[in-house]
Amino acid sequence: MSPRTLNVAASLLLIALIALCVLWEGWLAPLRPGGSWMMLKALPLMAALFGVLKGRRYTYQWLSMLVLLYLVEGVVRALDPGLAGGLAVAEAILAALLFATAVLYARVSAPSKQAPETD
């Protein structure tokens, strides 16, 4: 896959994961009625948003480690009853796909993988 394709895919997955976190804990199935402070878990993801949109390799490297926390949360909360369990599964899937995309982007955009410049 090309770096551009992976960048677009990672950008879409990251935006979807941020939206899911905010909607889940704010309105769809919050831990407490009326919303939950857990929606702040989207803030670390938002810190990566501009770096991912600009295709910064370093951002992809640390995002690949950060997103594993969201994967773990999704897997752990997947057994929650009702809508919360379904949202947790969606979070785990989005996080796993984002992890794979971020690792692939970091791999294909490595300086050693770039075509040498011709003079």
ZIFENKA-V60262 format. One record per pair of residues at least 12 apart in sequence whose ideal C-beta (glycine too) atoms are under 10 Angstrom apart, sorted by the first residue. I is the first residue (numbers start at 1). J is the second residue. Records with the same first field share a line. If there is no record, write none. Layout:
# ZIFENKA-V60262
I = J, J
This chain:
# ZIFENKA-V60262
1 = 101, 104, 105, 108
2 = 105, 108
3 = 55, 57, 104, 105, 106, 107, 108, 109, 113, 114
4 = 55, 105
5 = 101, 104, 105, 108
6 = 55, 60, 100, 101, 102, 103, 104, 105, 106, 107, 108, 109
7 = 52, 53, 54, 55, 56, 60, 101, 105, 109
8 = 53, 55, 101
9 = 97, 98, 100, 101, 102, 104, 105
10 = 48, 52, 53, 55, 59, 60, 63, 64, 67, 97, 98, 99, 100, 101, 102, 104, 105
11 = 49, 52, 53, 54, 55, 98, 101
12 = 52, 94, 97, 98, 101
13 = 52, 67, 93, 94, 95, 96, 97, 98, 99, 100, 101, 102
14 = 45, 46, 48, 49, 51, 52, 53, 63, 67, 94, 98, 101, 102
15 = 45, 46, 49, 52, 53
16 = 90, 91, 94, 97, 98
17 = 42, 45, 67, 70, 74, 90, 91, 93, 94, 95, 97, 98
18 = 41, 42, 43, 44, 45, 46, 48, 49, 94
19 = 42, 45, 94
20 = 42, 45, 70, 74, 87, 88, 90, 91, 94, 95
21 = 38, 39, 40, 41, 42, 43, 44, 45, 46, 70, 73, 87, 91, 94
22 = 38, 39, 40, 41, 42, 43, 45, 46
23 = 39, 42, 87
24 = 36, 38, 39, 41, 42, 77, 83, 84, 86, 87, 88, 90, 91
25 = 37, 38, 39, 40, 41, 42, 84, 87
26 = 38, 39, 42
27 = 39
28 = 83, 84, 86, 87
29 = 77, 80, 81, 82, 83, 84, 85, 86, 87, 88
30 = 84
31 = 77, 80, 84
38 = 73
41 = 69, 70, 73, 91
42 = 70
44 = 62, 63, 66, 67, 69, 70
45 = 63, 66, 67, 69, 70, 95, 98
47 = 59, 62, 63, 66
48 = 60, 62, 63, 66, 67, 98, 102
49 = 63
51 = 63
52 = 98, 101, 102, 105
55 = 105, 109
56 = 109
57 = 102, 105, 106, 107, 108, 109, 110, 111
58 = 106
59 = 102, 105, 106
60 = 98, 101, 102, 103, 104, 105, 106, 107, 109
61 = 102, 103, 105, 106
62 = 102, 106
63 = 98, 99, 101, 102, 103, 105, 106
64 = 98, 99, 100, 101, 102, 103, 104, 105, 106
65 = 99, 102
66 = 95, 98, 99, 102
67 = 94, 95, 96, 97, 98, 99, 100, 101, 102, 103
68 = 95, 96, 98, 99
69 = 95
70 = 91, 92, 94, 95, 96, 98, 99
71 = 91, 92, 93, 94, 95, 96, 97, 98, 99
72 = 92, 95
73 = 88, 91, 92, 95
74 = 87, 88, 89, 90, 91, 92, 93, 94, 95, 96
75 = 88, 89, 91, 92, 95, 96
76 = 88, 92
77 = 89, 91, 92
78 = 90, 91, 92
